[in-house]
Amino acid sequence: MKPQKIVVCNDDFGEKLARKIGAKIVKFEKRIFPDGEVCPRLMSAVSADEAIIVNRMTLPMDPNSYFLETLLLAKSIIGHGIKNVDVVMPYFVYGRQDKVFRSGEPSSAKFILDLFEKTGVRKFYTVTSHAQRHKEMLDLSDMPSYNVNGLIPVAEYLKKKKFKNPIFIGPDQGSEFFAKTVAGILGHKHDMFYKTRDKNTGKITMSSNIDLRGREVILVDDIVSSGGTLINAINIAKKNGAKEVYVYVVHLVSDKGIKNITPHVKEFLCTDTINTKISNISVVDILAEKLKG
């Protein structure tokens, strides 16, 4: 007999994922007290062999409340006697701080995973985490932590586009991997722009000598907030002769990015790891595949 599974969620993202893996849906209510404390509440009884918490943020983000809410949900479900509890955190909060960069700082990503593990969570799933961004498994804790590739849905979406002479570009050196991945899936060329930062003033300079005359430039990145780096990349692409510029990212973490980027490109979209106005590319199928596997 197959183990009975429930998906604990509060939006259509979790509901779609539950249907994909054949699990029962249990909704939870988001509650915030006047002093700002979170108190998630299960809306029905939970009884199953396995539970999967699928919690997703909506802009504007509140990563502190989001993490604590997810942790409290896990503790509550385990308290109901379900021993096998997994967490799906589409955007891994604190994932950028995956090591100690300066003396006195915490290794935040590791601590987040450690807290889930100590709470009793069995497995952790996220999408294209900035923490160890090139790895399929995050090795920051002993708990199995899966880093699902959110660039695959981006590439699947772009297969439907009828580009004539595209080139996929990473806005800076750290983003080349993302452009290379999507370009490789689609069988197109990739490149990157170069970004330098003045150590004294902090001023960022971007450069490129790529001839982009008449070409469709597709900028690919993992995370965008205000969009400063991408705006610079868009300007360089146009200066170098790009016919059209498109931008696709996995995670959009601020509404400022939409406002700053959209007017300057042919299309700007992100995946639905965070609920935004432009989350038109879904990672549900690829997450369901990993959860079933």
C-alpha positions as semicolon CSV with decimal commas, in nm:
position;residue;x (nm);y (nm);z (nm)
1;M;0,000;0,000;0,000
2;K;0,128;0,345;-0,092
3;P;0,189;0,578;0,203
4;Q;-0,085;0,835;0,256
5;K;0,038;1,187;0,190
6;I;-0,098;1,529;0,276
7;V;0,017;1,866;0,148
8;V;-0,023;2,148;0,397
9;C;-0,059;2,475;0,204
10;N;-0,253;2,799;0,180
11;D;-0,256;2,888;-0,192
12;D;-0,303;2,746;-0,541
13;F;0,070;2,671;-0,574
14;G;0,050;2,410;-0,300
15;E;-0,286;2,283;-0,425
16;K;-0,147;2,225;-0,776
17;L;0,154;2,044;-0,632
18;A;-0,073;1,824;-0,418
19;R;-0,277;1,722;-0,721
20;K;0,039;1,645;-0,919
21;I;0,166;1,402;-0,656
22;G;-0,175;1,261;-0,564
23;A;-0,185;1,395;-0,207
24;K;-0,469;1,520;0,008
25;I;-0,482;1,896;0,067
26;V;-0,489;2,040;0,418
27;K;-0,514;2,418;0,431
28;F;-0,359;2,638;0,695
29;E;-0,455;2,988;0,801
30;K;-0,198;3,265;0,821
31;R;-0,249;3,465;1,138
32;I;-0,049;3,763;1,262
33;F;-0,115;3,910;1,606
34;P;-0,110;4,287;1,664
35;D;0,243;4,264;1,801
36;G;0,362;4,100;1,479
37;E;0,388;3,744;1,607
38;V;0,283;3,470;1,363
39;C;0,052;3,186;1,457
40;P;-0,031;2,951;1,167
41;R;-0,337;2,735;1,226
42;L;-0,423;2,403;1,062
43;M;-0,778;2,424;0,927
44;S;-0,857;2,053;0,955
45;A;-0,731;1,739;1,123
46;V;-0,404;1,598;0,993
47;S;-0,363;1,224;0,964
48;A;-0,129;1,056;0,717
49;D;0,199;0,871;0,685
50;E;0,373;1,171;0,532
51;A;0,316;1,546;0,533
52;I;0,467;1,802;0,298
53;I;0,456;2,168;0,394
54;V;0,436;2,382;0,082
55;N;0,464;2,743;0,191
56;R;0,527;3,022;-0,057
57;M;0,582;3,394;-0,006
58;T;0,397;3,677;-0,178
59;L;0,541;4,021;-0,246
60;P;0,617;4,226;-0,045
61;M;0,831;3,964;0,126
62;D;0,868;3,915;0,500
63;P;1,134;3,643;0,527
64;N;1,151;3,648;0,907
65;S;0,780;3,583;0,960
66;Y;0,779;3,338;0,669
67;F;1,055;3,123;0,813
68;L;0,911;3,120;1,164
69;E;0,564;3,041;1,029
70;T;0,701;2,742;0,834
71;L;0,900;2,620;1,134
72;L;0,596;2,644;1,363
73;L;0,384;2,457;1,108
74;A;0,637;2,176;1,099
75;K;0,642;2,153;1,479
76;S;0,263;2,155;1,494
77;I;0,227;1,877;1,236
78;I;0,491;1,663;1,407
79;G;0,300;1,722;1,730
80;H;-0,003;1,558;1,565
81;G;0,194;1,236;1,534
82;I;0,315;1,257;1,174
83;K;0,679;1,159;1,185
84;N;0,768;1,205;0,817
85;V;0,742;1,579;0,752
86;D;0,909;1,744;0,453
87;V;0,934;2,116;0,375
88;V;0,909;2,278;0,031
89;M;1,048;2,632;0,052
90;P;1,045;2,749;-0,314
91;Y;1,268;3,046;-0,230
92;F;1,527;2,959;0,034
93;V;1,527;3,257;0,270
94;Y;1,873;3,342;0,405
95;G;2,020;3,125;0,131
96;R;2,249;3,405;0,013
97;Q;2,442;3,390;0,341
98;D;2,568;3,036;0,287
99;K;2,902;3,100;0,455
100;V;3,073;3,349;0,683
101;F;3,186;3,629;0,453
102;R;3,313;3,862;0,727
103;S;3,424;3,793;1,082
104;G;3,133;3,795;1,325
105;E;2,864;3,703;1,071
106;P;2,644;3,390;1,099
107;S;2,633;3,107;0,848
108;S;2,262;3,177;0,807
109;A;2,167;2,919;0,544
110;K;2,320;2,639;0,750
111;F;2,145;2,757;1,067
112;I;1,806;2,763;0,890
113;L;1,850;2,402;0,778
114;D;1,978;2,301;1,121
115;L;1,666;2,444;1,286
116;F;1,438;2,251;1,049
117;E;1,634;1,933;1,115
118;K;1,622;1,978;1,494
119;T;1,247;2,041;1,471
120;G;1,211;1,697;1,314
121;V;1,183;1,777;0,942
122;R;1,292;1,481;0,730
123;K;1,372;1,646;0,393
124;F;1,399;1,998;0,257
125;Y;1,325;2,111;-0,101
126;T;1,402;2,445;-0,260
127;V;1,447;2,589;-0,610
128;T;1,773;2,731;-0,753
129;S;1,902;2,847;-0,419
130;H;2,173;3,111;-0,412
131;A;2,332;2,892;-0,146
132;Q;2,561;2,655;-0,335
133;R;2,371;2,757;-0,648
134;H;2,536;2,502;-0,880
135;K;2,463;2,196;-0,664
136;E;2,168;1,957;-0,687
137;M;2,203;1,882;-0,315
138;L;2,283;2,137;-0,046
139;D;2,546;1,993;0,186
140;L;2,507;2,250;0,462
141;S;2,342;2,006;0,705
142;D;2,288;1,633;0,757
143;M;1,923;1,665;0,651
144;P;1,872;1,574;0,281
145;S;1,823;1,909;0,108
146;Y;1,731;1,916;-0,261
147;N;1,810;2,215;-0,481
148;V;1,570;2,174;-0,776
149;N;1,675;2,339;-1,102
150;G;1,432;2,625;-1,170
151;L;1,606;2,704;-1,499
152;I;1,452;2,399;-1,664
153;P;1,097;2,548;-1,657
154;V;1,243;2,874;-1,790
155;A;1,396;2,687;-2,083
156;E;1,071;2,497;-2,143
157;Y;0,883;2,827;-2,160
158;L;1,136;2,971;-2,405
159;K;1,101;2,672;-2,637
160;K;0,769;2,823;-2,744
161;K;0,932;3,151;-2,845
162;K;1,021;3,194;-3,210
163;F;1,357;3,362;-3,173
164;K;1,549;3,410;-3,497
165;N;1,902;3,487;-3,381
166;P;1,911;3,469;-2,999
167;I;2,202;3,485;-2,759
168;F;2,166;3,407;-2,389
169;I;2,367;3,633;-2,161
170;G;2,447;3,640;-1,793
171;P;2,430;4,001;-1,666
172;D;2,758;3,948;-1,478
173;Q;3,021;3,682;-1,410
174;G;2,815;3,516;-1,137
175;S;2,520;3,475;-1,372
176;E;2,701;3,308;-1,659
177;F;2,603;2,966;-1,524
178;F;2,234;3,047;-1,558
179;A;2,262;3,175;-1,914
180;K;2,479;2,876;-2,006
181;T;2,230;2,630;-1,857
182;V;1,927;2,768;-2,042
183;A;2,119;2,814;-2,366
184;G;2,249;2,458;-2,343
185;I;1,901;2,313;-2,303
186;L;1,781;2,507;-2,607
187;G;2,092;2,456;-2,819
188;H;2,189;2,823;-2,847
189;K;2,501;3,027;-2,772
190;H;2,567;3,208;-2,447
191;D;2,799;3,476;-2,313
192;M;2,825;3,717;-2,022
193;F;2,886;4,078;-1,935
194;Y;3,155;4,185;-1,690
195;K;3,091;4,373;-1,368
196;T;3,352;4,544;-1,152
197;R;3,307;4,733;-0,827
198;D;3,528;5,016;-0,705
199;K;3,649;4,909;-0,359
200;N;3,662;5,268;-0,236
201;T;3,338;5,417;-0,373
202;G;3,132;5,102;-0,428
203;K;3,047;5,223;-0,779
204;I;2,965;4,942;-1,022
205;T;3,091;4,942;-1,380
206;M;2,974;4,698;-1,645
207;S;3,134;4,630;-1,981
208;S;3,112;4,411;-2,289
209;N;3,254;4,405;-2,641
210;I;3,006;4,149;-2,775
211;D;2,860;4,245;-3,114
212;L;2,484;4,216;-3,064
213;R;2,367;4,393;-3,380
214;G;2,030;4,258;-3,491
215;R;2,022;3,988;-3,225
216;E;1,765;3,900;-2,962
217;V;1,937;3,921;-2,624
218;I;1,795;3,701;-2,348
219;L;1,928;3,796;-2,004
220;V;1,903;3,514;-1,748
221;D;1,963;3,535;-1,373
222;D;1,861;3,361;-1,052
223;I;1,749;3,653;-0,834
224;V;1,645;4,010;-0,901
225;S;1,551;4,270;-0,642
226;S;1,571;4,634;-0,749
227;G;1,718;4,533;-1,086
228;G;2,023;4,759;-1,087
229;T;2,258;4,504;-1,244
230;L;1,999;4,403;-1,502
231;I;1,928;4,765;-1,598
232;N;2,298;4,814;-1,665
233;A;2,302;4,494;-1,869
234;I;1,997;4,605;-2,069
235;N;2,165;4,936;-2,150
236;I;2,483;4,762;-2,264
237;A;2,287;4,518;-2,478
238;K;2,108;4,803;-2,653
239;K;2,428;5,003;-2,690
240;N;2,588;4,700;-2,857
241;G;2,306;4,680;-3,111
242;A;2,056;4,433;-2,965
243;K;1,737;4,412;-3,170
244;E;1,526;4,318;-2,865
245;V;1,603;4,243;-2,500
246;Y;1,424;3,988;-2,282
247;V;1,475;3,914;-1,911
248;Y;1,395;3,589;-1,730
249;V;1,476;3,515;-1,366
250;V;1,390;3,240;-1,121
251;H;1,317;3,455;-0,815
252;L;1,178;3,808;-0,808
253;V;1,214;3,937;-0,452
254;S;1,093;4,298;-0,487
255;D;0,822;4,489;-0,675
256;K;1,090;4,746;-0,758
257;G;1,233;4,502;-1,010
258;I;0,907;4,497;-1,207
259;K;0,883;4,876;-1,210
260;N;1,247;4,928;-1,306
261;I;1,291;4,660;-1,570
262;T;0,959;4,606;-1,750
263;P;0,950;4,940;-1,942
264;H;1,290;4,871;-2,100
265;V;1,249;4,517;-2,236
266;K;1,030;4,317;-2,470
267;E;0,935;4,074;-2,192
268;F;1,025;4,031;-1,825
269;L;0,904;3,719;-1,642
270;C;0,993;3,511;-1,339
271;T;0,892;3,174;-1,201
272;D;0,625;3,125;-0,935
273;T;0,861;3,046;-0,646
274;I;0,735;3,377;-0,507
275;N;0,387;3,502;-0,587
276;T;0,424;3,814;-0,804
277;K;0,243;3,989;-1,089
278;I;0,481;3,836;-1,345
279;S;0,514;3,479;-1,207
280;N;0,409;3,322;-1,537
281;I;0,658;3,034;-1,542
282;S;0,569;2,751;-1,306
283;V;0,809;2,527;-1,115
284;V;0,527;2,304;-0,989
285;D;0,589;2,023;-1,239
286;I;0,960;1,998;-1,168
287;L;0,903;2,004;-0,792
288;A;0,636;1,734;-0,824
289;E;0,878;1,520;-1,024
290;K;1,140;1,549;-0,748
291;L;0,887;1,479;-0,472
292;K;0,756;1,167;-0,649
293;G;1,109;1,047;-0,726
